[in-house]
Amino acid sequence: MTLKDGTRLDADVYRPAAPGPYPVLLQRQAYSRRIACSICYAHPAWYASHGYIVVVQDVRGRGTSEGTFRPGETEIEDGAESVEWAARLDGANGDVGMYGFSYQAYDQLLAAAGDCPSLKALAPAMGPWNPAHWAYENGALQMKHMIGWGIQITAEAARRAGDDEAFSVLQAAGSYLPFNGPVAAMPQLLQTYRHYSHVMDWLETPVDSPYWDRISPVTHVDAIRARHLPMLFVGGWFDPFLPATVESFRALATSSEDTRLIVGPWIHFPWTRKVGSVDFGPEAQRNVDIDHIRFFDRVLKGAPSEAEHQRIELFDMGLKTWRRYQDLPNNTQALFLGGTGRTSMDPQDGSLSPRQSPDDHVEHIVHDPWRPAPTTGGYYGVPTGPVDRRFTDERGDVLTFTTQALETSIEIVGEPAVELDVSCDRPSFDLSCILSVVTSDDRVFQISSGYAHYRKARAGRYQLKLATTCATLKKGERLRLSIAGADYPAYPVNPGTGEDPVMTPKTHAVVTTIAVHHGPSRASLLRLPVGPGSDIGSDRYWAGS
């Protein structure tokens, strides 16, 4: 097709064998239309065999489409034009649904803000919602994510330009991310080839810049809601876009009665039962393609709806089964941090209890930029997902607070949050908070996390929301909160000087001591989301109570 500004966009079109008319499924690809998200979806031919014309299009500046790729900057107009073009294809009935994950989810949400009356449904999976939070988490650059993705995007632009040398160097760097320069978040390689992509511009754009609003679906949320589009959101507990998936579902859930959310125990891709070092069982091997067909059959073909349905399906990582909810639970109860001042030395010293300790104490994190606390599992570890993090928790720069063993199971579902009373001896610091289950044989597996950069340190209370989770802890298991001053290389090391970690040379970084206070006068606590009817303050939940 040719856009109004004269730019040519290329697409592959897959058709059912029998004559139509048929609704259209459109996927707008940033990684080559021939890939077509087949790393986690069935091939487009499979979708076509279920009675859809399937269009997979290279977005502007990608694949063989003309133009320059600048994420989000033209996707509203380009997406709307592409929807209307697809609706007019031979054999089409005029109705278009969009699907795809990651960037292909982001451009769906932007297209919905445009002038495209033929768009009838969206199925965005694991994609951005607010691009400022795509690049930053609570003020901290998501460094490993941005650099890894940036190298991939830049390499593809070099390939399109026929620059064999640049492509080969960038491709090699994709396997061993170049954090070894003077400024970890500013690799020389990306500076050398900055003319090929947006990446350096993004790295140089602060989190509070109005630029992010210009490319954000959040800016157009009212317009998207007004369309009343049915939507199917898909997320993963170990996907970096999990917070964005939940946030976008919450923002748009009232748009249509047929807006749904599925969150499995998956990383960004693939969506399989084995994640990290945990096998989540056969139910985790969900047929998400059938979920899509059933959704599109309902909203584009008028197939009957299920007699009764709950619109949210969350995979319980403890019971290894799916749980259904009408709304995301919002019931939290407090667990207080306790210890004698040695929780960084002894993982058994720190406690997490529904009862406040009678004495005030303080725990110290000595964050040494020479050996920052490492990324372990989660969104950005190697491997990604739940892995045994005992060795990380046993480091002297990680505080651990652990409950007693459970006497009976407890359902954790929702968004945990920590409230910490903190002081620091430097102008700035970071906090990494990891929530884990400690198994009966003492293995430690992450179930939620949160990270924040505090540029202007002050003594007082700090609140940090962790990612939504769903995990039933069973009898004999324990819950642990781990706190550190770094999570490297997922995020850049905070130099401690008040300078921007994204721009500051490593030589500026100083040793930083973070004090976490707890006790009756300076309480620090975890607000734990629990299922209906749970009362974690009851003695019946805890051994030794």
SEKOL-409568 format. One record per residue (C-alpha): residue in three letters; z, y, x. Coordinates in steps of 0.25 Angstrom, whole numbers, padded with zeros to 4 digits, always signed. Example, Ala and Ser with C-alpha at 12.3 -4.5 7.8 and 13.67 -1.06 7.14 Angstrom:
BEGIN
PT   res      up   north    east
PT   ala   +0031   -0018   +0049
PT   ser   +0029   -0004   +0055
//
This chain:
BEGIN
PT   res      up   north    east
PT   met   +0000   +0000   +0000
PT   thr   -0001   +0015   +0004
PT   leu   +0010   +0024   +0002
PT   lys   +0008   +0038   -0003
PT   asp   +0009   +0044   +0011
PT   gly   -0002   +0035   +0015
PT   thr   +0006   +0024   +0023
PT   arg   +0002   +0010   +0021
PT   leu   +0012   -0001   +0018
PT   asp   +0008   -0016   +0019
PT   ala   +0013   -0027   +0010
PT   asp   +0012   -0042   +0008
PT   val   +0011   -0046   -0007
PT   tyr   +0014   -0060   -0011
PT   arg   +0010   -0064   -0025
PT   pro   +0013   -0076   -0035
PT   ala   +0002   -0086   -0036
PT   ala   +0000   -0084   -0051
PT   pro   -0005   -0071   -0057
PT   gly   +0005   -0060   -0061
PT   pro   +0010   -0050   -0064
PT   tyr   +0023   -0051   -0056
PT   pro   +0034   -0042   -0052
PT   val   +0034   -0038   -0037
PT   leu   +0044   -0040   -0026
PT   leu   +0043   -0029   -0015
PT   gln   +0049   -0030   -0002
PT   arg   +0047   -0018   +0008
PT   gln   +0049   -0024   +0022
PT   ala   +0053   -0017   +0035
PT   tyr   +0052   -0029   +0043
PT   ser   +0037   -0034   +0040
PT   arg   +0033   -0038   +0027
PT   arg   +0029   -0052   +0032
PT   ile   +0044   -0055   +0035
PT   ala   +0047   -0051   +0020
PT   cys   +0062   -0053   +0022
PT   ser   +0059   -0068   +0023
PT   ile   +0072   -0069   +0033
PT   cys   +0080   -0070   +0020
PT   tyr   +0071   -0070   +0008
PT   ala   +0060   -0080   +0004
PT   his   +0046   -0076   +0008
PT   pro   +0039   -0067   -0002
PT   ala   +0030   -0078   -0006
PT   trp   +0042   -0085   -0012
PT   tyr   +0045   -0073   -0020
PT   ala   +0031   -0072   -0025
PT   ser   +0031   -0086   -0029
PT   his   +0042   -0082   -0039
PT   gly   +0033   -0073   -0047
PT   tyr   +0033   -0060   -0039
PT   ile   +0023   -0052   -0031
PT   val   +0030   -0049   -0018
PT   val   +0027   -0037   -0009
PT   val   +0032   -0036   +0005
PT   gln   +0029   -0023   +0011
PT   asp   +0031   -0017   +0025
PT   val   +0038   -0004   +0023
PT   arg   +0033   +0009   +0030
PT   gly   +0031   +0007   +0045
PT   arg   +0034   -0008   +0045
PT   gly   +0026   -0021   +0046
PT   thr   +0012   -0016   +0044
PT   ser   +0015   -0004   +0035
PT   glu   +0011   +0010   +0040
PT   gly   +0021   +0021   +0043
PT   thr   +0034   +0022   +0050
PT   phe   +0047   +0015   +0047
PT   arg   +0059   +0024   +0044
PT   pro   +0069   +0016   +0036
PT   gly   +0071   +0022   +0022
PT   glu   +0064   +0035   +0024
PT   thr   +0052   +0031   +0015
PT   glu   +0057   +0019   +0008
PT   ile   +0059   +0026   -0005
PT   glu   +0045   +0031   -0007
PT   asp   +0038   +0019   +0001
PT   gly   +0046   +0009   -0007
PT   ala   +0043   +0016   -0021
PT   glu   +0028   +0016   -0018
PT   ser   +0028   +0002   -0013
PT   val   +0035   -0003   -0026
PT   glu   +0025   +0004   -0035
PT   trp   +0014   -0002   -0026
PT   ala   +0019   -0016   -0027
PT   ala   +0021   -0014   -0043
PT   arg   +0006   -0012   -0044
PT   leu   +0001   -0024   -0036
PT   asp   -0009   -0033   -0042
PT   gly   -0001   -0043   -0051
PT   ala   +0012   -0035   -0051
PT   asn   +0019   -0032   -0064
PT   gly   +0024   -0018   -0059
PT   asp   +0039   -0022   -0056
PT   val   +0044   -0023   -0042
PT   gly   +0057   -0028   -0036
PT   met   +0060   -0026   -0021
PT   tyr   +0068   -0036   -0012
PT   gly   +0071   -0038   +0003
PT   phe   +0083   -0036   +0012
PT   ser   +0088   -0026   +0023
PT   tyr   +0078   -0015   +0024
PT   gln   +0070   -0021   +0013
PT   ala   +0082   -0019   +0004
PT   tyr   +0084   -0004   +0009
PT   asp   +0070   -0001   +0005
PT   gln   +0071   -0007   -0009
PT   leu   +0083   +0002   -0012
PT   leu   +0075   +0014   -0007
PT   ala   +0063   +0011   -0015
PT   ala   +0072   +0010   -0027
PT   ala   +0074   +0025   -0025
PT   gly   +0059   +0028   -0026
PT   asp   +0049   +0030   -0037
PT   cys   +0045   +0016   -0040
PT   pro   +0047   +0012   -0055
PT   ser   +0041   -0002   -0052
PT   leu   +0053   -0006   -0044
PT   lys   +0062   -0015   -0053
PT   ala   +0072   -0022   -0044
PT   leu   +0078   -0022   -0030
PT   ala   +0083   -0034   -0022
PT   pro   +0089   -0027   -0009
PT   ala   +0096   -0036   +0001
PT   met   +0105   -0033   +0013
PT   gly   +0099   -0019   +0015
PT   pro   +0104   -0004   +0017
PT   trp   +0109   +0005   +0006
PT   asn   +0114   +0017   +0014
PT   pro   +0106   +0018   +0027
PT   ala   +0118   +0026   +0034
PT   his   +0126   +0013   +0032
PT   trp   +0114   +0005   +0037
PT   ala   +0116   +0012   +0050
PT   tyr   +0131   +0015   +0050
PT   glu   +0143   +0008   +0045
PT   asn   +0154   +0018   +0042
PT   gly   +0149   +0027   +0053
PT   ala   +0146   +0016   +0063
PT   leu   +0132   +0013   +0067
PT   gln   +0128   -0001   +0064
PT   met   +0123   -0002   +0078
PT   lys   +0118   -0017   +0079
PT   his   +0111   -0016   +0066
PT   met   +0104   -0003   +0068
PT   ile   +0100   -0006   +0083
PT   gly   +0095   -0020   +0079
PT   trp   +0088   -0016   +0067
PT   gly   +0082   -0004   +0075
PT   ile   +0077   -0012   +0086
PT   gln   +0070   -0021   +0076
PT   ile   +0064   -0009   +0068
PT   thr   +0059   -0002   +0081
PT   ala   +0053   -0015   +0087
PT   glu   +0045   -0017   +0074
PT   ala   +0040   -0002   +0075
PT   ala   +0036   -0005   +0090
PT   arg   +0028   -0017   +0086
PT   arg   +0021   -0009   +0075
PT   ala   +0017   +0001   +0086
PT   gly   +0012   -0010   +0095
PT   asp   +0023   -0007   +0106
PT   asp   +0025   -0021   +0112
PT   glu   +0035   -0016   +0122
PT   ala   +0044   -0009   +0113
PT   phe   +0043   -0021   +0103
PT   ser   +0047   -0031   +0113
PT   val   +0059   -0023   +0119
PT   leu   +0064   -0020   +0105
PT   gln   +0062   -0034   +0100
PT   ala   +0070   -0039   +0112
PT   ala   +0081   -0029   +0110
PT   gly   +0082   -0034   +0095
PT   ser   +0089   -0047   +0101
PT   tyr   +0098   -0040   +0110
PT   leu   +0102   -0026   +0104
PT   pro   +0102   -0015   +0115
PT   phe   +0117   -0010   +0114
PT   asn   +0118   -0009   +0129
PT   gly   +0113   +0005   +0131
PT   pro   +0122   +0017   +0133
PT   val   +0123   +0020   +0118
PT   ala   +0123   +0006   +0111
PT   ala   +0118   +0012   +0098
PT   met   +0106   +0019   +0105
PT   pro   +0098   +0008   +0112
PT   gln   +0088   +0014   +0122
PT   leu   +0078   +0004   +0116
PT   leu   +0078   +0011   +0103
PT   gln   +0078   +0025   +0109
PT   thr   +0066   +0021   +0117
PT   tyr   +0058   +0016   +0104
PT   arg   +0064   +0026   +0094
PT   his   +0050   +0031   +0090
PT   tyr   +0048   +0017   +0084
PT   ser   +0059   +0018   +0073
PT   his   +0070   +0025   +0066
PT   val   +0081   +0018   +0073
PT   met   +0085   +0029   +0083
PT   asp   +0085   +0039   +0072
PT   trp   +0094   +0031   +0064
PT   leu   +0104   +0029   +0076
PT   glu   +0104   +0044   +0078
PT   thr   +0107   +0047   +0064
PT   pro   +0122   +0048   +0060
PT   val   +0127   +0041   +0049
PT   asp   +0130   +0054   +0041
PT   ser   +0115   +0059   +0042
PT   pro   +0108   +0062   +0029
PT   tyr   +0096   +0054   +0034
PT   trp   +0103   +0041   +0029
PT   asp   +0103   +0047   +0015
PT   arg   +0088   +0049   +0015
PT   ile   +0085   +0035   +0018
PT   ser   +0097   +0029   +0009
PT   pro   +0096   +0022   -0004
PT   val   +0110   +0027   -0007
PT   thr   +0104   +0041   -0008
PT   his   +0095   +0036   -0020
PT   val   +0105   +0027   -0027
PT   asp   +0105   +0035   -0040
PT   ala   +0090   +0033   -0040
PT   ile   +0091   +0019   -0037
PT   arg   +0101   +0016   -0048
PT   ala   +0093   +0024   -0058
PT   arg   +0082   +0013   -0057
PT   his   +0091   +0002   -0062
PT   leu   +0085   -0008   -0053
PT   pro   +0090   -0022   -0053
PT   met   +0094   -0026   -0039
PT   leu   +0098   -0038   -0031
PT   phe   +0106   -0035   -0018
PT   val   +0109   -0046   -0008
PT   gly   +0119   -0044   +0004
PT   gly   +0125   -0052   +0015
PT   trp   +0140   -0052   +0019
PT   phe   +0135   -0051   +0034
PT   asp   +0124   -0042   +0032
PT   pro   +0125   -0028   +0037
PT   phe   +0120   -0022   +0024
PT   leu   +0131   -0029   +0016
PT   pro   +0138   -0016   +0013
PT   ala   +0125   -0009   +0010
PT   thr   +0121   -0021   +0000
PT   val   +0134   -0020   -0007
PT   glu   +0134   -0004   -0008
PT   ser   +0120   -0004   -0013
PT   phe   +0123   -0014   -0024
PT   arg   +0135   -0007   -0028
PT   ala   +0127   +0006   -0029
PT   leu   +0116   +0000   -0037
PT   ala   +0123   -0011   -0045
PT   thr   +0123   -0002   -0057
PT   ser   +0108   +0000   -0057
PT   ser   +0105   -0013   -0064
PT   glu   +0113   -0024   -0071
PT   asp   +0104   -0033   -0062
PT   thr   +0109   -0028   -0048
PT   arg   +0115   -0039   -0040
PT   leu   +0122   -0042   -0027
PT   ile   +0122   -0055   -0019
PT   val   +0129   -0055   -0005
PT   gly   +0129   -0068   +0003
PT   pro   +0135   -0072   +0016
PT   trp   +0123   -0068   +0024
PT   ile   +0119   -0059   +0036
PT   his   +0107   -0050   +0035
PT   phe   +0098   -0062   +0036
PT   pro   +0096   -0073   +0034
PT   trp   +0104   -0076   +0021
PT   thr   +0109   -0090   +0025
PT   arg   +0122   -0098   +0023
PT   lys   +0126   -0098   +0038
PT   val   +0130   -0084   +0042
PT   gly   +0136   -0082   +0055
PT   ser   +0145   -0094   +0058
PT   val   +0148   -0097   +0044
PT   asp   +0140   -0106   +0034
PT   phe   +0142   -0100   +0020
PT   gly   +0137   -0113   +0013
PT   pro   +0125   -0116   +0004
PT   glu   +0128   -0105   -0006
PT   ala   +0126   -0095   +0005
PT   gln   +0111   -0100   +0006
PT   arg   +0108   -0092   -0007
PT   asn   +0094   -0091   -0012
PT   val   +0093   -0076   -0012
PT   asp   +0078   -0077   -0015
PT   ile   +0081   -0084   -0028
PT   asp   +0091   -0073   -0031
PT   his   +0080   -0063   -0029
PT   ile   +0070   -0070   -0038
PT   arg   +0080   -0071   -0049
PT   phe   +0083   -0057   -0048
PT   phe   +0069   -0052   -0048
PT   asp   +0065   -0062   -0059
PT   arg   +0076   -0055   -0068
PT   val   +0073   -0041   -0065
PT   leu   +0058   -0042   -0063
PT   lys   +0054   -0053   -0072
PT   gly   +0065   -0053   -0083
PT   ala   +0070   -0066   -0080
PT   pro   +0083   -0069   -0087
PT   ser   +0096   -0064   -0081
PT   glu   +0108   -0074   -0078
PT   ala   +0117   -0074   -0091
PT   glu   +0129   -0070   -0083
PT   his   +0128   -0065   -0068
PT   gln   +0137   -0058   -0059
PT   arg   +0129   -0048   -0051
PT   ile   +0136   -0050   -0037
PT   glu   +0136   -0062   -0029
PT   leu   +0144   -0063   -0016
PT   phe   +0145   -0075   -0007
PT   asp   +0160   -0078   -0004
PT   met   +0160   -0081   +0010
PT   gly   +0173   -0089   +0009
PT   leu   +0170   -0098   -0003
PT   lys   +0155   -0098   +0002
PT   thr   +0150   -0096   -0012
PT   trp   +0145   -0085   -0021
PT   arg   +0154   -0076   -0030
PT   arg   +0149   -0068   -0041
PT   tyr   +0154   -0054   -0046
PT   gln   +0150   -0044   -0055
PT   asp   +0155   -0032   -0046
PT   leu   +0159   -0032   -0032
PT   pro   +0175   -0034   -0032
PT   asn   +0183   -0022   -0029
PT   asn   +0197   -0027   -0028
PT   thr   +0204   -0025   -0015
PT   gln   +0218   -0028   -0010
PT   ala   +0225   -0024   +0003
PT   leu   +0228   -0032   +0016
PT   phe   +0237   -0024   +0026
PT   leu   +0234   -0025   +0041
PT   gly   +0247   -0029   +0049
PT   gly   +0250   -0033   +0063
PT   thr   +0259   -0030   +0075
PT   gly   +0250   -0022   +0084
PT   arg   +0243   -0034   +0090
PT   thr   +0232   -0037   +0081
PT   ser   +0221   -0034   +0091
PT   met   +0228   -0045   +0100
PT   asp   +0232   -0055   +0091
PT   pro   +0223   -0059   +0078
PT   gln   +0236   -0065   +0072
PT   asp   +0244   -0052   +0073
PT   gly   +0236   -0044   +0063
PT   ser   +0239   -0046   +0048
PT   leu   +0232   -0043   +0035
PT   ser   +0241   -0044   +0023
PT   pro   +0243   -0039   +0009
PT   arg   +0257   -0035   +0013
PT   gln   +0259   -0022   +0022
PT   ser   +0266   -0025   +0035
PT   pro   +0280   -0018   +0036
PT   asp   +0277   -0012   +0050
PT   asp   +0267   -0002   +0055
PT   his   +0259   -0007   +0067
PT   val   +0246   -0003   +0074
PT   glu   +0235   -0011   +0079
PT   his   +0226   -0006   +0091
PT   ile   +0211   -0008   +0093
PT   val   +0207   -0005   +0107
PT   his   +0192   -0003   +0106
PT   asp   +0185   -0004   +0120
PT   pro   +0170   +0000   +0119
PT   trp   +0168   -0009   +0131
PT   arg   +0171   -0021   +0123
PT   pro   +0170   -0017   +0108
PT   ala   +0174   -0027   +0097
PT   pro   +0161   -0035   +0095
PT   thr   +0153   -0038   +0082
PT   thr   +0156   -0052   +0077
PT   gly   +0148   -0058   +0066
PT   gly   +0147   -0049   +0053
PT   tyr   +0135   -0041   +0052
PT   tyr   +0131   -0039   +0066
PT   gly   +0137   -0050   +0074
PT   val   +0130   -0061   +0081
PT   pro   +0129   -0070   +0073
PT   thr   +0130   -0061   +0061
PT   gly   +0139   -0065   +0050
PT   pro   +0153   -0072   +0049
PT   val   +0157   -0077   +0063
PT   asp   +0171   -0081   +0069
PT   arg   +0176   -0068   +0074
PT   arg   +0189   -0073   +0080
PT   phe   +0185   -0069   +0094
PT   thr   +0182   -0055   +0090
PT   asp   +0195   -0054   +0082
PT   glu   +0203   -0058   +0094
PT   arg   +0198   -0047   +0102
PT   gly   +0209   -0036   +0106
PT   asp   +0201   -0025   +0100
PT   val   +0201   -0031   +0086
PT   leu   +0212   -0031   +0076
PT   thr   +0214   -0042   +0066
PT   phe   +0222   -0043   +0054
PT   thr   +0223   -0056   +0047
PT   thr   +0229   -0061   +0034
PT   gln   +0237   -0074   +0032
PT   ala   +0230   -0086   +0028
PT   leu   +0227   -0087   +0013
PT   glu   +0234   -0096   +0004
PT   thr   +0223   -0095   -0006
PT   ser   +0209   -0090   -0007
PT   ile   +0206   -0075   -0009
PT   glu   +0192   -0069   -0013
PT   ile   +0188   -0057   -0005
PT   val   +0177   -0050   -0011
PT   gly   +0173   -0035   -0010
PT   glu   +0174   -0024   +0000
PT   pro   +0186   -0025   +0010
PT   ala   +0191   -0012   +0016
PT   val   +0201   -0008   +0027
PT   glu   +0210   +0003   +0028
PT   leu   +0216   +0006   +0042
PT   asp   +0225   +0016   +0048
PT   val   +0219   +0019   +0061
PT   ser   +0221   +0028   +0073
PT   cys   +0212   +0029   +0086
PT   asp   +0213   +0035   +0099
PT   arg   +0199   +0040   +0100
PT   pro   +0190   +0049   +0091
PT   ser   +0183   +0038   +0085
PT   phe   +0183   +0023   +0082
PT   asp   +0177   +0012   +0074
PT   leu   +0183   +0001   +0065
PT   ser   +0177   -0013   +0063
PT   cys   +0184   -0021   +0052
PT   ile   +0180   -0036   +0050
PT   leu   +0186   -0044   +0038
PT   ser   +0186   -0059   +0041
PT   val   +0191   -0072   +0035
PT   val   +0199   -0080   +0045
PT   thr   +0197   -0095   +0042
PT   ser   +0208   -0106   +0042
PT   asp   +0203   -0110   +0056
PT   asp   +0204   -0095   +0061
PT   arg   +0189   -0092   +0061
PT   val   +0186   -0077   +0057
PT   phe   +0174   -0074   +0049
PT   gln   +0170   -0060   +0045
PT   ile   +0169   -0057   +0030
PT   ser   +0168   -0041   +0030
PT   ser   +0167   -0030   +0040
PT   gly   +0167   -0015   +0041
PT   tyr   +0165   -0005   +0052
PT   ala   +0167   +0010   +0054
PT   his   +0165   +0021   +0064
PT   tyr   +0175   +0032   +0064
PT   arg   +0170   +0044   +0072
PT   lys   +0182   +0053   +0070
PT   ala   +0195   +0045   +0072
PT   arg   +0208   +0049   +0065
PT   ala   +0221   +0042   +0063
PT   gly   +0222   +0037   +0048
PT   arg   +0216   +0027   +0038
PT   tyr   +0202   +0021   +0039
PT   gln   +0195   +0014   +0028
PT   leu   +0184   +0004   +0030
PT   lys   +0176   -0004   +0020
PT   leu   +0172   -0018   +0024
PT   ala   +0159   -0025   +0019
PT   thr   +0160   -0032   +0005
PT   thr   +0163   -0047   +0006
PT   cys   +0166   -0059   -0002
PT   ala   +0174   -0070   +0004
PT   thr   +0185   -0079   -0001
PT   leu   +0196   -0082   +0009
PT   lys   +0202   -0096   +0007
PT   lys   +0215   -0102   +0009
PT   gly   +0219   -0102   +0024
PT   glu   +0210   -0091   +0028
PT   arg   +0214   -0077   +0032
PT   leu   +0207   -0063   +0031
PT   arg   +0206   -0054   +0044
PT   leu   +0203   -0040   +0046
PT   ser   +0198   -0037   +0060
PT   ile   +0197   -0022   +0065
PT   ala   +0190   -0017   +0078
PT   gly   +0185   -0005   +0084
PT   ala   +0171   -0010   +0086
PT   asp   +0160   -0020   +0081
PT   tyr   +0150   -0019   +0092
PT   pro   +0138   -0020   +0092
PT   ala   +0137   -0019   +0077
PT   tyr   +0142   -0005   +0079
PT   pro   +0142   +0004   +0091
PT   val   +0155   +0006   +0099
PT   asn   +0163   +0018   +0094
PT   pro   +0165   +0026   +0107
PT   gly   +0178   +0032   +0102
PT   thr   +0175   +0046   +0106
PT   gly   +0170   +0051   +0093
PT   glu   +0156   +0050   +0098
PT   asp   +0145   +0043   +0090
PT   pro   +0144   +0029   +0093
PT   val   +0130   +0028   +0091
PT   met   +0126   +0039   +0101
PT   thr   +0138   +0038   +0111
PT   pro   +0136   +0031   +0125
PT   lys   +0145   +0019   +0127
PT   thr   +0151   +0026   +0139
PT   his   +0158   +0036   +0130
PT   ala   +0166   +0025   +0122
PT   val   +0181   +0024   +0125
PT   val   +0192   +0014   +0122
PT   thr   +0197   +0017   +0108
PT   thr   +0210   +0012   +0102
PT   ile   +0211   +0011   +0087
PT   ala   +0224   +0009   +0080
PT   val   +0225   +0002   +0067
PT   his   +0239   +0005   +0060
PT   his   +0245   -0004   +0049
PT   gly   +0258   -0005   +0042
PT   pro   +0266   +0002   +0031
PT   ser   +0263   +0016   +0036
PT   arg   +0249   +0015   +0041
PT   ala   +0243   +0003   +0033
PT   ser   +0230   -0003   +0036
PT   leu   +0224   -0013   +0026
PT   leu   +0212   -0021   +0021
PT   arg   +0208   -0019   +0007
PT   leu   +0203   -0033   +0004
PT   pro   +0193   -0035   -0008
PT   val   +0198   -0048   -0016
PT   gly   +0193   -0055   -0028
PT   pro   +0199   -0053   -0042
PT   gly   +0213   -0059   -0044
PT   ser   +0216   -0059   -0029
PT   asp   +0229   -0053   -0024
PT   ile   +0230   -0054   -0009
PT   gly   +0244   -0049   -0010
PT   ser   +0249   -0061   -0016
PT   asp   +0257   -0071   -0007
PT   arg   +0249   -0083   -0013
PT   tyr   +0237   -0078   -0004
PT   trp   +0244   -0079   +0010
PT   ala   +0250   -0090   +0018
PT   gly   +0264   -0086   +0023
PT   ser   +0266   -0075   +0012
//
